[in-house]
């Protein structure tokens, strides 16, 4: 079983972007069925940015930047 660090480092940003795009698409399908306006890309970026402010960095991120 991989650790959190190992999993995300192995797959990288492309893996994360793929998941985000799928989830965003599914959310907009559900919003459409509920009669709501779809979320814009900027709303998605803002939501991700807000979440990132609440998360701690992986230990390896500090090592690579320092």
C-alpha positions in Angstrom: 0.0 0.0 0.0 1.4 3.4 -1.0 1.6 6.4 1.3 -0.1 9.6 0.5 3.2 11.1 -0.7 4.1 8.1 -2.8 0.7 7.9 -4.5 0.5 11.6 -5.6 4.1 11.9 -6.5 4.0 8.9 -8.7 1.0 10.1 -10.8 1.7 13.8 -10.7 -0.2 16.8 -11.9 -1.7 15.1 -15.1 -3.4 12.5 -12.9 -4.8 15.2 -10.7 -6.0 17.3 -13.6 -7.8 14.3 -15.2 -9.7 13.6 -12.0 -10.6 17.3 -11.5 -11.9 17.5 -15.1 -14.1 14.3 -14.6 -15.5 15.5 -11.3 -16.2 19.0 -12.7 -18.0 17.5 -15.7 -20.1 15.3 -13.6 -21.0 18.2 -11.3 -22.2 20.2 -14.2 -24.3 17.3 -15.6 -26.0 17.1 -12.2 -26.4 20.8 -12.0 -28.0 20.8 -15.4 -30.5 18.1 -14.4 -31.4 20.1 -11.3 -32.1 23.2 -13.5 -29.0 25.1 -12.2 -26.4 27.0 -14.2 -23.2 25.1 -14.8 -20.1 26.1 -12.8 -17.6 28.1 -14.8 -14.0 27.1 -15.1 -13.1 30.1 -13.0 -15.5 29.0 -10.2 -13.7 25.6 -10.3 -10.3 27.2 -10.1 -11.4 29.4 -7.2 -12.9 26.4 -5.3 -9.6 24.5 -5.8 -7.6 27.5 -4.7 -9.7 27.8 -1.5 -9.2 24.1 -0.7 -5.5 24.3 -1.3 -5.2 27.1 1.3 -6.6 24.6 3.9 -4.3 21.7 3.1 -0.7 21.1 4.3 2.1 20.5 1.8 3.6 17.1 1.3 7.0 16.8 3.0 8.7 16.2 -0.4 7.3 19.5 -1.8 9.4 21.5 0.7 12.5 19.4 -0.1 12.2 20.0 -3.9 11.7 23.8 -3.5 14.4 24.3 -0.9 
